[in-house]
Amino acid sequence: MSDFFGKLKSGAGKVAFEAEKMGRLNRAKGELERIKEQIQAQYSKLGQMYYNDRSTTGVTGAAYDEACQAIADLQKQVEAKNAEIQQINAENCAPPGAQTAPAQAQGPSAPAAMPESTPAAAAPVPAAAKFCPNCGREVQPGVKFCPDCGTKLAEA
């Protein structure tokens, strides 16, 4: 009988872990979308400035440098958020507090929430690895649609 309750408790722990994981994944995806919207706003700003300056005086100035730097900074945030999403997707269903196998290394842009037992220089992502541009999930080479969100993938 105690075996039954142990299995029940283990199952409840797994469900709680998956619910927490899904919440973190949804938050990270929402943050990623907000960052992408900021990038689009910067592109729009840059295009408007370029158009106005091109039609009047010329196409130089610190404002262009500032907008380009803002876009580059936001692109780094997108990369970091994609790495976080990949890490969350790679997590195993384990009871809270249990040690899980380390995920693939995310490099210096990895989120601070990685377990301390994960070495910073773990195995690099293979060159053949491909990731969904929408949700960040790793997909196998040759796959045409993301198995997680259904986004059509570019041919590689």
PEJOWO-V50019 format. One record per residue. OMEGA is omega in radians with two decimals (999 if undefined). NEAR is the number of other C-alpha atoms within 12 Angstrom. Layout:
# PEJOWO-V50019
OMEGA,NEAR
OMEGA,NEAR
This chain:
# PEJOWO-V50019
-3.14,7
3.08,8
3.11,9
-3.13,10
3.07,11
3.10,12
3.12,14
3.12,15
3.12,16
3.12,19
3.11,18
3.09,18
3.12,20
3.12,22
3.12,19
3.12,19
-3.12,23
3.12,23
3.12,19
3.13,20
-3.14,27
3.09,20
3.11,17
-3.14,23
3.12,28
3.09,20
-3.13,19
3.11,31
3.09,30
3.10,20
3.11,23
3.12,30
3.11,24
3.11,19
3.11,27
3.08,27
3.09,18
3.10,23
3.13,26
3.10,20
3.11,19
3.08,28
3.13,24
3.11,18
3.14,21
3.12,28
3.12,19
3.12,18
-3.13,26
-3.12,24
-3.13,17
-3.12,15
-3.13,17
-3.11,15
-3.11,11
-2.96,11
-3.05,12
-3.00,13
3.08,19
3.04,17
-3.12,16
-3.13,12
3.09,19
3.11,24
-3.14,17
-3.14,18
3.12,26
3.11,25
3.11,18
3.11,23
3.13,26
3.12,20
3.12,19
3.09,27
3.08,26
3.10,21
3.09,26
3.13,32
-3.14,29
-3.13,27
3.06,37
3.10,35
3.11,38
3.13,38
3.10,38
3.13,37
3.13,35
3.12,38
-3.08,29
-3.11,27
3.08,30
3.06,20
-3.13,26
3.09,23
3.13,24
3.11,22
-3.14,12
3.10,15
3.10,17
3.10,18
-3.12,20
3.07,22
3.10,31
-3.11,27
3.12,26
3.12,31
-3.07,23
-3.13,17
-3.12,21
3.13,30
-3.10,24
-3.06,17
3.13,16
3.12,28
-3.11,21
-3.11,14
3.13,14
3.13,22
-3.10,19
-3.09,21
3.11,16
-3.07,18
-3.14,15
3.09,15
-3.13,18
-3.11,14
-3.10,11
-3.11,13
3.14,19
-3.09,25
3.11,36
3.13,29
-3.12,29
-3.04,30
3.10,38
-3.11,35
3.07,32
3.11,31
-3.11,30
3.08,20
3.12,19
3.13,16
-3.07,21
3.13,18
3.11,24
3.13,24
-3.11,19
-3.04,20
3.07,18
3.14,17
3.08,19
-3.08,19
3.12,26
3.08,17
-3.13,13
999,14
